């Protein structure tokens, strides 16, 4: 309003008092015999036209201002907008109407607004409503005590608290702006969204009533039966359950923690996708997965991680880190009729095979790594082309040129099974072309090769190895009591056993068809220093866990 607003308002109040008194004076004589007044509208859309009223009066003030007062089902129109109420005071010269009691604005039959008081400025097509204000477009209903509604742009604004109800969804805030054309609503300050499935709180929020889409434009906290989400930006369709969250969003439920630069959720299919700096924590299975792309299938309890993924198997204070081009984990339901393979013992009472099926659980979780597999644990490291890991026996199955390292010992073969217990190596089995290389502190290489190899660990360190072959071969550098090397022993036999003490080879035992030669330390021919296919590959060994993230 301009500076003349106070005097104008005072004059309007005088007219209203006069109008009410005049109506009471004539009410007894007119009673129900008053004939409905109807005035034909003009063609212009800028002029406020009188449509009907039970009583119509015109008042001219001393300053020349002319007011028209309508009482009883009063109705006026400007273009496609119809204003109704118990009574109306109209200043046609200024294009201003004040409506009192049971106010109703019909905007081209698309938006209907109700209140107890309305001031309408026709030139601007602005409506100022108060007291029990309700605006509805047929889909959603906005309620507040004070509302500014621009009928030209279809924008409604409240600044003193309001609420929007869209079917079963309710949104409330201290401030809000509603766009009737696009069905978008912007909420500010202390925003709350309540739905049978969700509860959201935020400082600011955009919501589309037509598509039931919530758009996050400030830190937002979402609680549902599926879990809790904390995000700063993104959108969520409350009807389909599809969402995209940005800006380092965090999702968590009773067993999972998920974060990433971008998280897409499909609740209907129980699918989650993480893009950029993804992290997935499964506290039930003690798993952490890091990667730039992670797909999670909640229904089938599986995940697929790509783009430099790293998986961490953690327990107590020990963790095993696994990296590969692609990591996958799934769940298998065990068949009760499944044949179980049990281990057999040799004459030394050591099992020769790992039981990979003996387990009492009805479900088995397994992990698969494809290409460039690297494993790091404080006590053991490994590389291979691919791997399979199962909770049946906590065994790693390594395929494609696998290599394992424990302290100064390297183990290779066509396929390696490594059984663990509490994240520490317990038993190792090598199928075909097995070879053990142990590097001494003086740079010499103890070696053993055979068809198969079975090794056992104690406290995470190699304790005993048995190799079988046709025949098995070995190169060993024995020492005297002063730890001085006395030569190189190259031998073979059906079975070769190695016993370790303090992480070093203590002695070697040969069984059946033993044949060997001891070369003095200074007379070792170069041609016999290494077994066939000898290759020390320490450059491929992960030296620390940080290498797996490179």
N, C-alpha and C positions, 0 to 999 in steps of 0.2 A: 504494500500500500504506500501511497505518497503521503505528503505531509497533511493533506486534507482529510486523511482517513478518520481521525478522532471526531471531527465535527460531522463528517458524513455518517459515522456510526451513531452519533448522538441523535442526529435528525431521524435516522432510520428507526431508532428505538422509540422516538416520539410518535412516529407514524404507526408503528406496531401497536403501541398502547392505545392510540386513538382508534385504530382499526378494530382491536379486540372489544373496546367499549361500545363501538358502533354496532358490532355484530351482536353483542348481548342485548342491546337496546331493541334491535329488530327481530331477535330470535323468537320472541313470544308471538308476534303477529305473523311472521312468515311461517314458522314451524315446518311442517312437512309439505306445505302448499307451495314452497318456492320451486319455481320452474328451473330445470338445468339449463345453464347458459352455455352455448357452444358457438365459438367464433371460428370462421374459416381461416385457415392459415394462408400466409402469403407465400411467394415463390422463393424469396431469399433464404439462404442458409445461415446468414450472419445475424439475422434478427431473431430475438426470442419471441415466439408466438404463443399466444394463449389458446389452448385447445378447449378447456372446459373448467367449470367451477360451479358450485351451488350459489355462491355469492360473489359478486364482483363489484368493487368500488374503486374509484379514482380520486386521489387526494392531491391537491396542489398546495405546496407550501408557499410561504411568503417570498422566498427567494426564487420562486419559479420552478422549483424541482417538482416533478410529477411522479407520483407512485401509483401503481395499480395493486390492489390487494385482492387476493382470491382466497375463498374459504370453502371447505367442504369438497373433498375429492378434487382438489386443485391440480391442474395439469397444464404444463407448458412444453414447448418444443423448440429446439434449435437444430436444424438439419435433421439428421437421423437420431438425435439424442432427445429423449423424453424425460422430463422431470416431473415427479408426482409427490404429493404430500398432503397433510391436513390443511395447511394454509401456505400461501406464497405471497411475498412482497416483491414486486417487480419494478425495477427502474429501467425502462426500455431505452431511455436516452443513453445511459451508461452500459447497458447490456448486462445488468447485474440482477440476480434473483436470489432471494433468501427463502428457503423452504423449511417449514417447522412441522415436526411430528410425522412419523411413518414415512420418511423420505425414501423415494425409489428413483434410481436413475437407470433407464433402459438405453444402453448404447448400441444401436443398430441390431438389437435382438441377439447380440453376442456376449455382452457383459452386462450384468445386473449388479447394482450397488444399492445398499440399504443403510439407513442411519436415522437418527432423530433430529439432526440439524444439518443443513447444507447451505453453503454460500457458493454461488456459481457465477463466475466471471465469463460472460459469453464471448467477449472479444478474444480472450486467451483460451477459451474452452477448458478452464480450470475449475475443478470442483474441490471445495474444502469441506470435509465432512467430519462430524464428531458425534460422540455418544452412540455406543453399540453399532459400530460401523461393520458392514459385511459386504464383501465384493466376491462375486462368483462368475466364472466363465463356463459353467456347466461341468467342469472337471474338478476344479479346486475351489476352495472357499477361503478367503482372507478375512480375518476378523481383527479389529483394533478399536481404539477409542478415538483416534484422530488420524485422518487420512487425507493426503493431497492426491487428487486424481486428474491427470491431464488427459482429457478425452481425445484430443487431437493426436497425441502420440501413443495413447493407450498405456501410459506409465503411471502406476500408483505407488505412493511413497508414504511410509509411516516412520516416525522417529521416537515414539514413546511406548514401544512394545507392541508386538503383534504376533499373529499365528496364522499359518496356512495349513489347511487340512486337505489332503489329496487322497481320497478313498481311505485306506487304513494308515496312511503316513501323515504324521503331524510334525510341522516345523515351527519353531518359535525363536524370536530374537528381539533385541531391543530396537533395532532399526532394520528396515527392509524396503526393497524396491521390486515391484512386480511389473513385468512387461506382458500385457495381455495379448499382443500380436504374436510373440514368439513363445509364450507360456513359460518364460524364464523368470525366476525370482532370485534376487540377491539378498542375502541375510548378513547382518553385521552385528557384532557385539553379543556375546553370550548366546551363541546359536546352539539349539538342541533339535535333533531330528529323532523322532521315535517311530518305529515301525514294528510289526509283529516279529520281524527277523533281525532288526538292527537297532542300535542306539548310537547316535553320533553327537559329538560335541566339538565345537570349533569357534574361532573368532569370526570367521567369514566363510560363507558357503553359497554356491549357486546351485539352484535346483530347477529342473524342467518338469512341469506338471504333466505335460503331454506324454513324454517318454519315460517319466519317473527316473530321470538321470540326476545324480548328485555330482557336482563338480567341486573339487577341493582347491581352494585358493589361499589357504592358510593352514597352519598346523591343525590336524584333525585327528580325533580319537574315535575309533569305531569298535563297538562291541557287538558280537553276534554269537549264535550257537556254534559257529565254525571257528571262532577265535577272536583275537584282538588285533586291530590294525592301527598303526600310527604313521601318518603320512603328511606331506606338505602340499602335494598337488596330484591331480589325476581325476578320474571319474568313476562312478559306480552306478550301474543300472540296478535299481532296487527290485525290478520286476523279473529280469532275466538272471540276476546274480553274476553278471559279467562286470569286471572291473579292471582298470589299468591305473596303477599307482606309480608316481615318479618321485624324484628327489629323496633318495635313500629311505625308502619305506621299510617299515618293520612289521612283520606278521608273526603272531605267536599263538599257540594253543597249549593244551596240557602236556603235549609231548614234542612239539616242534617249535623251532625258532627260525624265521626266514627273514632275510634282508637283502636289499639290492637297489641299484639305481632305478630299475624299472621292474615292476612286478605285475603280471597279468593273471587274473583269477577267473576261472570258469566254475562257478559253484554247482551248476547243473551236472557237469561231468566230473567234478572233484579234481580239476586240473589247475596247476599253478606253474607259471613260467617266470623265471628270473633272468634279466638281461643286465650285465654290467656289475662287477664287484659283488657277485652273488654269494650268499652264505646260507647254508641249510644245516640246522642242528637237529638231529633225531636223538633225543635223550633216552628213549626206550632202548635203542640199539647201540647207544654210545658212539654215534657217528657224527662227524662234522664234514660237510662238503663245501668246498670253495671253488668258484669258477665264474667265468663271464657269461655262461649260459647254462641254466639248470631247469630241467623239466621234471615236475613232481606230479605223480598220479596218486592222489590220496586214496582213491577207491581201491586200487590194486596194491597200494603200499610199495610203490616203486619210484625210482628217479633215474634220470639220464643227465649227465653233466658233460659239457664240451667246452672248447675254447680255454685251454690251459687249466683243466680242473685238478684239484687236489683233494683227496679224501683222507680224513684223519680218524683212525680207530683208537679211541682213548679209554683207558681204564686206570683208576687210581692215579698214580703219578707217572705212568708210562704211556706213550703214544706211538702209533705206527702211522707214517705218512706215505700215501700212495698217489703217484701222479701218472697220467696217461693222456693220450689224445682224447679218449672217450672213456667215461666211467658209467657203469650201469649197475643198478641194484634192484632185485625183485624178490618175490616171496613164492615159495613152492610148497604146495600142500603134499605132505608125505602120504604115500600109498601104504596102507597097513599090510598089504600082501607083498611089499617090496622085498626082494631078496637081500639079505644082509651078508656082507663079506667080513669075516673075522681074520685076524692075523694069525700067523703060524710062527713057531719058535724054532731056532736052530740049536745046535749043540751047546752054544754058549748062552742060551736062555735070553737072547735078544730078538725081538720081533723083526721080521724081514719086510713087512708091508704095513702101510697105514690103513686102518679101518676107516673108510670115508663115508660109510652109511650107518654105522651103529650110533643111534641117537634116539632119545625117547620123545622128542618134541613132535607135535603133529605138523608144524610148519617149519620150514627152513628158509632162512634169509641167505641170499647169495649175492656176490659182487663179481662183476666182470670188467676187466680193463682191456682196451684195444689199443695196440700200437704204442711203442716207446714207453713201456711201463717202467717206472722207477719206484723203489721202495726204500724208505729210510726209517730205521729204528736205532736207538743208541747202541744196541748190541749186534744188529745185523742189517745189512744193506743188500739190495738185489736189483737187477734189471732183467727185462725180457721183452718179447714182442707183445705178449698178451698174458692175462692171468685170470684165474677163477678162485674166489674165496667163498667159503661156506661156514655158516655158524654150526653146522653139524659137528665139525671137529676143529674149527678155527684153523683150517689148513689153506695155505696158499698153493695153488697149482700154477706153475709158471711154464709157458710154452714159447717156443721160438728163440733159440739161442739164450737160454736163461743162465744167469750168473748170480751166485750168492757170495757175500763176503762176511766173515766173522773174524774180528781182530785182524791177524795177518794171514788168514787162510781164505783161499778162493776156491769155490766149488762150481763146476760146470757139468753140463750134460744135455741130452736132447730134451728131456722134460724133468722138472724138479717139483716134488711135493714138499712143502714146508709146513709142518704142524706146529702151532703155537699154543701157549697157555699163559693167560694173563699178560698178553702182548709180548711175551718172550718166546724165542725159538725153543722148541722141545724135541722135535724129531725131524729129520730130513731124509728124503728118499729120492735118488737120482736114477732115472730110467735111461739106459743105453748111453754109451760113450761118456761114462762118468769119469771125471778127473778132479783131483784135489791138488792144489798148489799151496804150499806153506812157505812164506818168505821169512827167512831168519833175520835176526838183527844185523847180521854181517852181509846181507844181500844175497845169500845162497837160497836155492829153491828146493825144498823137499817136495816130492811129487808122488802121486799114486793114481793109477788109471785102471779102469775095468769096465765090465759091461754094466753093472749096477752098483749102487752105493747106498748104504744105510748109515745115517749118522745120528748121534744123540747129544743133547745139550744139557748142561747143568748150570743153573743161574744165568742162562743166556749165552754161555760160552760152550764151544765144542768140547765134548768130554771123550767121545769115542766114535770111531768111524770103521765100518767094515765094507770092504770092496770085494766083489766077486767078478771073475772074468774067465776067459779061456785062452790064456791065463790072465790074471791080474798082475800088474807090474808096479814097481815102485823105485824111486830114487831117494835115498836118505843119507844125510850127513851126520854120522854118529860123532859123539864128543867123549872126551875122557873125563876123569874126575875133576879136572881143572877147567872144564868147559872148552877145551881146545879141540878143534875139529881134527879127527884122525884120518879122514878119508871120505869117499863116496861109495855107498853100498847100492848097487843096482841089482834088484832081485825080482823074481816072479813066483807065482804060486796060484793055486785055485782060489784061495781066500787070503786076504791081507787085512789085518786089524791094526789100527793106530790108536794109541792111548795118549791123551793130552794131560799135562799137568801145568797149572798156572799159565794157561793159554798157549803153551808151547808143546811140541811133540816130545813125549817122554820116551816112548819105545814103540817098535813095530813088531808085529807077530805074523808069521807066515804059516799057512796050513796047507798041506798036501802038495806034492810035486814041486817042492821048493827048489829053486835054482838061482844062484846069485854070484856076484863078483864084487869084491871090495877093492877099490882103487885108492892108493895112497893120495893124500890131499894135494901133493905136488905133481902127481902123475895121472891126472884125470884127462883122458882123451876128449877133445871138444865134441866129437861125434856122439858121445854117450852121456853128455851132461843133461840132456832134456828128453823126455818121453815124446812120442809121436803126438802131434796136435797141441804141444805145449804153447800156451799164450797167456802171459800175465797181463791182465786188462784193468789195471788199477785206474787208468784214465776214465773209464766208464763208471766207476764207483761213485755214488753220491756221497760227498764228504760231509754235508750237513743238510738239515731239512730245508733251509732257505733255497738251496739249489733247485728243489722241486717246484718252486714258484716262479722260476725264471722262464 
